[in-house]
Amino acid sequence: MEYKKGSDVLPAHLLEEIQEYVEGSLIYIPKKSGKVGWGHLSGARQAIDKRNKKIRYLFKNGETIDSLAEKFHLSEDTIRKIVYGKK
């Protein structure tokens, strides 16, 4: 995160208005564009979704919870959440 001096980047009238609320303090102004969800930029979200889809497919076709847990190195509780959860 980059710090900038308010008087260097804001018009005088806006700076005066902001000083009515926070004078001499640091404030964070978020980007206009919305926040991207976890894992969307790195591709991790897509990889997990693909893995979970495969787990649901295998379970639907007869694989057991414990065999899926061993195959995907996940706990049985996690496998249950994937196969019985929404999606």
C-alpha positions as CSV (number, residue, x, y, z in Angstrom):
1,M,0.0,0.0,0.0
2,E,1.3,3.4,-1.0
3,Y,1.0,6.5,1.2
4,K,0.3,9.8,-0.4
5,K,0.0,13.3,1.0
6,G,-3.7,14.4,0.8
7,S,-2.8,17.9,-0.3
8,D,-0.8,16.5,-3.2
9,V,-3.7,14.3,-4.6
10,L,-7.0,15.9,-3.5
11,P,-8.6,19.2,-4.6
12,A,-8.6,21.8,-1.8
13,H,-12.3,21.8,-1.3
14,L,-12.4,18.0,-0.9
15,L,-9.4,18.0,1.5
16,E,-11.2,20.6,3.7
17,E,-14.3,18.4,3.7
18,I,-12.3,15.3,4.7
19,Q,-10.6,17.3,7.5
20,E,-14.0,17.9,9.0
21,Y,-14.1,14.2,9.8
22,V,-10.5,13.1,10.2
23,E,-7.8,15.6,10.8
24,G,-4.2,14.5,11.2
25,S,-5.1,10.8,10.9
26,L,-4.3,8.1,8.4
27,I,-7.2,6.8,6.5
28,Y,-7.5,4.0,4.0
29,I,-9.4,4.7,0.7
30,P,-10.3,1.4,-1.0
31,K,-10.0,0.9,-4.7
32,K,-13.1,1.6,-6.8
33,S,-13.1,-1.8,-8.4
34,G,-14.6,-4.5,-6.2
35,K,-12.4,-6.9,-4.2
36,V,-11.7,-10.1,-6.0
37,G,-12.5,-13.3,-4.1
38,W,-9.9,-15.6,-2.5
39,G,-8.0,-17.7,-5.0
40,H,-9.5,-16.1,-8.2
41,L,-6.3,-14.4,-9.3
42,S,-4.0,-17.3,-8.5
43,G,-6.3,-20.0,-9.9
44,A,-6.5,-21.8,-6.5
45,R,-10.3,-21.4,-6.4
46,Q,-10.7,-23.0,-9.8
47,A,-8.4,-25.9,-8.8
48,I,-10.3,-26.6,-5.6
49,D,-13.7,-26.4,-7.4
50,K,-12.4,-28.9,-10.0
51,R,-11.1,-31.2,-7.2
52,N,-14.5,-31.0,-5.4
53,K,-16.4,-31.7,-8.6
54,K,-14.3,-34.9,-9.1
55,I,-14.8,-35.9,-5.5
56,R,-18.6,-35.6,-5.9
57,Y,-18.5,-37.5,-9.2
58,L,-16.5,-40.4,-7.6
59,F,-18.8,-40.5,-4.6
60,K,-21.9,-40.6,-6.8
61,N,-20.3,-43.5,-8.6
62,G,-19.7,-45.7,-5.6
63,E,-16.5,-44.5,-3.9
64,T,-16.6,-44.5,-0.1
65,I,-15.9,-41.5,2.1
66,D,-12.8,-43.1,3.6
67,S,-11.3,-44.1,0.3
68,L,-11.9,-40.5,-1.0
69,A,-10.3,-39.1,2.1
70,E,-7.2,-41.2,1.6
71,K,-7.0,-40.6,-2.2
72,F,-7.3,-36.8,-1.9
73,H,-5.4,-36.5,1.5
74,L,-8.4,-34.8,3.2
75,S,-10.2,-35.6,6.4
76,E,-13.4,-37.7,6.2
77,D,-15.3,-34.7,7.6
78,T,-14.0,-32.5,4.8
79,I,-15.1,-35.1,2.2
80,R,-18.6,-35.3,3.8
81,K,-18.9,-31.5,3.6
82,I,-18.0,-31.7,-0.1
83,V,-20.3,-34.5,-1.1
84,Y,-23.3,-33.6,1.1
85,G,-22.9,-29.8,0.9
86,K,-24.5,-27.5,-1.7
87,K,-23.3,-27.1,-5.3
